Amino acid sequence: MTNRIAELTAPEVAARLGQGACAILPMGSLETHGPQAPMGDYLLAEALADRIAADANALVLPAIPFGGEDYFGMVPGGIVLTPGLLQAVVEEVCGNLIRTGCRRILILNGHAGSIGPVDAAARSLRRRHGLLVPAMHLWRIAGALHAELGGSPESFGHGGDPVWSVALHLRPDLCHPAEARARQSVPSVLGLPVANFGTVRAAGVEVSVPMEVEEVAPGGVACADSRPGSAEHGARITARLVEAGIATIAALKGAAP
């Protein structure tokens, strides 16, 4: 049985929302995750939403596939939205649900550049509607679990884990493991060594400088080596994310409407 709103009839959706079903909004981006992984990490958010909904009597909205503007606007096909516009989209989507009677919403966000707009939208929704809309920022959560679940230190980072292993588990049909590789060296910016996404190192501290992904992670690979990622590790991460999603929805159902 499907839990995707787009695949159900209007009466079916109305009945389930009327019975208190939670609406899950998956989000992600179109960006480079290295030469081995699909650009659309929103596909992983969708797959996670499906698994959560199967055990939590929830409905899954179509994903928002475009992430908040950060380092990927110059990647061919890497569509980004300005923070204010993305915040407005999230507010409008949730506002429509609330207007038609939905009181339980969970956001599954799969893009770091969308964290600010999503959190700002949630604050606005609470002020306007008195409703708490929790958001699971998937890769921030998964990143904190990476070492605990046995992930390799070498594969941790952009273009590697946790996204890579989760993709290998959830969408192996879109993955190209033979293309996984080690990080390439990056040139200096302003004559200073690149420290991280958006920062250079000067006199022992990190200074913010606007950059694009290729200046930090050529080919999208910022981790030391993406090759240690595995579907088995992705399965462990997925299980914890699904568990957390189910628990969050249970808390929403236990809260007063």
Secondary structure, 3 states (H helix, E strand, C coil): CCCEHHHCCHHHHHHHHHCCCEEEEEECCECCCCCCCCCECHHHHHHHHHHHHHHHCEEECCCECCEECCCCCCCCCCCEECHHHHHHHHHHHHHHHHHCCCCCEEEEECCHHHHHHHHHHHHHHHHHHCCCCCEEEHHHHHHHHCCCCCCCCCCECCCCECHHHHHHHHCHHHCCHHHCCECCCCCCECCECEEECCEEEECCEEEECCCCHHHHCHHHCCCCECCCCCHHHHHHHHHHHHHHHHHHHHHHHHCCC
